[in-house]
């Protein structure tokens, strides 16, 4: 077993709020510089930059959790991760079919770009990705788990786009694999305010939109190796795998 340093919440230039410097290549460079072993690519309601980032990161010995930051009907942000490209593609189909069809205005919201490894633009997403899906948080959770994915409500301490800001409570029976708190508070601090979360594994990540933010907060994973299944075990506290607050 060894400690792996992970930042599971990073946006690329595909997210309209992502800085234009957040290409997959630049993200990998910054992850190497920050000493990260695992990164999560979580663009708003899209998985289209996951594959390239994973390929570039693998060359540097970094494992990529591939997924998206989903906005539910209630405007709760949730992270979803998938083990293989087949599941990722099926989830992308789900996102495409459920995203509210409003066009992006780049001047207002920012560009939504897909680039190649040479940072050449190969696609511009026209639908505004920060819109909500027409699915509830329970329906999104069910869709993620139907594809054997991991479901993690994001930055639950925030006053916007979190479970507590949008719903005011933790839904009974929600099958979250973990909960994420932001860089602004520790799990212990938020758990003291909301003891109902203490039965969940808690992660911390950067929610990086700019290169300098990558790794500003991270989670320690005690694993045999950096892999999706090992991370699943750690979030569930199985087989001696676990998470640590860094």
C-alpha positions in Angstrom: 0.0 0.0 0.0 1.1 3.5 -0.7 -0.2 7.1 -0.6 -1.5 8.5 -3.8 -2.2 12.3 -4.0 -5.4 13.0 -5.9 -7.3 16.1 -7.2 -10.6 14.8 -8.4 -12.2 18.0 -9.6 -10.5 19.8 -12.5 -12.1 21.7 -15.4 -10.7 22.0 -18.9 -11.2 24.6 -21.6 -14.3 22.7 -22.5 -16.1 24.1 -19.5 -17.2 27.7 -20.3 -15.8 28.8 -16.9 -12.5 27.1 -17.6 -9.6 29.3 -18.4 -8.3 29.1 -22.0 -5.0 27.8 -20.6 -6.7 24.7 -19.3 -5.9 22.4 -22.1 -5.4 18.7 -21.4 -1.7 19.1 -22.0 -1.3 22.1 -19.7 -3.3 20.3 -17.0 -1.0 17.3 -17.1 2.0 19.5 -16.9 0.7 21.3 -13.9 -0.3 18.0 -12.2 3.2 16.8 -12.6 4.6 20.0 -11.2 2.3 19.7 -8.2 3.2 16.1 -7.5 -0.2 14.6 -8.2 -0.7 10.9 -8.9 -4.4 11.0 -9.7 -6.5 13.7 -11.3 -10.2 13.8 -12.1 -11.4 15.5 -15.3 -14.9 16.9 -14.6 -16.1 19.4 -17.2 -19.6 20.6 -16.9 -22.0 18.1 -18.4 -19.5 16.7 -20.8 -16.8 14.0 -20.9 -15.2 15.0 -24.2 -11.8 15.9 -22.9 -11.4 12.8 -20.7 -9.8 10.4 -23.2 -7.1 12.8 -24.4 -6.2 13.9 -20.9 -6.0 10.2 -19.8 -3.6 9.4 -22.7 -1.3 12.4 -22.0 -1.3 11.8 -18.3 -0.5 8.1 -18.6 2.8 9.1 -20.3 3.7 10.9 -17.2 2.6 8.2 -14.8 -0.6 10.0 -13.7 -3.9 8.1 -13.5 -7.1 10.0 -14.7 -10.5 9.5 -13.3 -12.7 10.2 -16.3 -16.1 11.8 -15.8 -18.1 15.0 -15.6 -19.6 17.5 -13.2 -23.3 17.1 -13.7 -25.9 19.7 -12.9 -29.1 18.1 -11.8 -32.6 19.5 -12.3 -32.3 21.1 -8.8 -29.0 22.7 -9.9 -27.0 20.5 -7.6 -23.5 19.8 -8.9 -22.4 16.2 -8.7 -19.2 14.4 -9.9 -19.6 11.2 -11.9 -16.7 8.9 -12.8 -16.6 5.8 -15.0 -14.1 3.0 -15.4 -14.0 2.5 -19.1 -14.7 4.3 -22.4 -17.9 2.3 -23.1 -19.5 3.5 -19.9 -18.2 7.0 -20.5 -19.7 7.1 -24.0 -23.1 5.9 -22.7 -23.1 8.5 -20.0 -22.2 11.2 -22.6 -25.3 10.0 -24.6 -27.4 10.5 -21.4 -26.0 14.0 -20.9 -26.7 14.9 -24.5 -30.2 13.7 -24.3 -31.0 15.4 -20.9 -29.2 18.8 -21.2 -31.5 21.8 -21.5 -31.0 22.9 -25.2 -29.9 26.5 -24.8 -27.1 27.9 -27.0 -23.9 29.1 -25.5 -23.0 32.8 -25.8 -19.2 32.8 -25.6 -19.1 36.5 -24.9 -21.2 36.0 -21.8 -20.3 32.6 -20.5 -16.9 31.7 -22.1 -15.8 29.4 -24.9 -16.5 25.7 -24.8 -13.6 24.1 -26.8 -12.3 20.7 -27.5 -8.6 20.6 -28.5 -6.2 18.0 -29.6 -2.8 17.2 -28.1 -1.2 20.1 -30.0 -3.8 22.5 -28.6 -5.5 22.9 -32.0 -9.3 23.5 -31.7 -11.2 20.6 -33.2 -14.7 21.3 -31.9 -16.7 24.1 -30.3 -19.6 22.9 -28.2 -22.7 25.0 -29.1 -25.1 24.0 -26.3 -24.5 25.8 -23.0 -22.9 23.2 -20.8 -23.5 24.9 -17.4 -27.3 24.4 -17.9 -29.1 21.9 -15.8 -30.2 18.5 -16.9 -33.9 17.6 -16.8 -33.2 14.9 -14.3 -33.3 15.0 -10.5 -30.4 14.2 -8.3 -31.8 10.7 -7.6 -32.2 10.1 -11.4 -28.7 11.2 -12.1 -27.4 9.0 -9.3 -29.3 6.0 -10.7 -27.9 6.7 -14.2 -24.4 6.8 -12.9 -24.7 3.6 -10.9 -26.4 1.8 -13.8 -23.1 2.2 -15.6 -21.2 1.0 -12.6 -19.8 4.5 -12.0 -19.0 6.5 -8.9 -21.3 9.3 -7.8 -20.0 12.1 -5.6 -22.1 15.2 -4.8 -19.7 18.2 -5.2 -18.6 21.0 -2.9 -21.5 20.3 -0.5 -20.4 23.2 1.7 -20.9 25.9 -0.9 -23.7 28.4 -0.9 -24.5 27.8 -4.6 -25.0 24.6 -6.6 -24.6 22.2 -3.6 -26.9 19.8 -1.9 -27.3 22.1 1.1 -27.7 25.3 -0.9 -30.3 23.9 -3.3 -32.2 21.3 -1.2 -31.3 22.4 2.4 -30.8 18.8 3.5 -29.1 15.5 2.6 -31.7 13.4 0.9 -32.5 10.2 2.7 -31.4 7.1 0.9 -29.2 9.0 -1.6 -26.6 6.4 -2.7 -23.5 8.6 -2.8 -20.1 6.9 -3.0 -18.6 9.9 -1.2 -19.2 13.6 -0.6 -16.9 16.4 -1.6 -16.2 19.5 0.4 -14.4 22.4 -1.2 -11.0 23.8 -0.6 -12.6 26.4 1.7 -13.4 24.1 4.7 -12.1 20.9 6.2 -14.2 17.7 6.4 -14.1 18.0 10.2 -15.4 21.5 10.2 -18.3 20.8 7.9 -19.0 17.5 9.7 -19.4 19.4 13.0 -22.0 21.6 11.4 -23.8 18.7 9.6 -23.1 15.4 11.5 -25.3 13.5 9.1 -22.4 13.5 6.6 -20.1 11.7 9.0 -21.2 8.3 7.7 -19.8 9.1 4.2 -16.3 9.1 2.9 -15.3 12.8 2.3 -13.0 14.0 -0.5 -11.4 17.4 -1.0 -10.4 18.8 -4.4 -9.5 22.0 -6.1 -12.4 22.6 -8.4 -9.7 24.1 -10.6 -10.6 26.4 -13.4 -7.1 27.9 -13.8 -3.7 26.1 -13.9 -2.5 27.6 -10.7 -5.5 26.2 -8.8 -4.7 22.6 -9.7 -3.8 20.7 -6.5 -4.6 23.6 -4.1 -6.6 20.9 -2.2 -6.3 17.2 -2.6 -7.2 13.9 -1.1 -4.9 11.1 -0.1 -5.7 7.6 -1.2 -4.1 4.6 0.4 -4.0 2.0 -2.5 -2.1 -0.9 -4.0 -2.1 1.0 -7.3 -3.8 3.9 -9.0 -6.8 2.4 -10.6 -10.6 2.9 -10.7 -11.3 -0.2 -8.7 -8.7 0.6 -6.1 -10.3 4.1 -5.7 -13.7 2.5 -5.4 -12.4 0.3 -2.6 -10.9 3.3 -0.8 -14.1 5.3 -1.0 -16.0 2.3 0.5 -13.2 1.5 3.0 -12.8 -2.0 1.7 -9.8 -4.3 1.6 -7.6 -2.0 3.6 -7.9 0.8 1.1 -8.9 4.2 2.6 -8.7 7.9 2.1 -6.8 10.4 4.1 -7.2 14.2 4.5 -4.1 16.0 3.3 
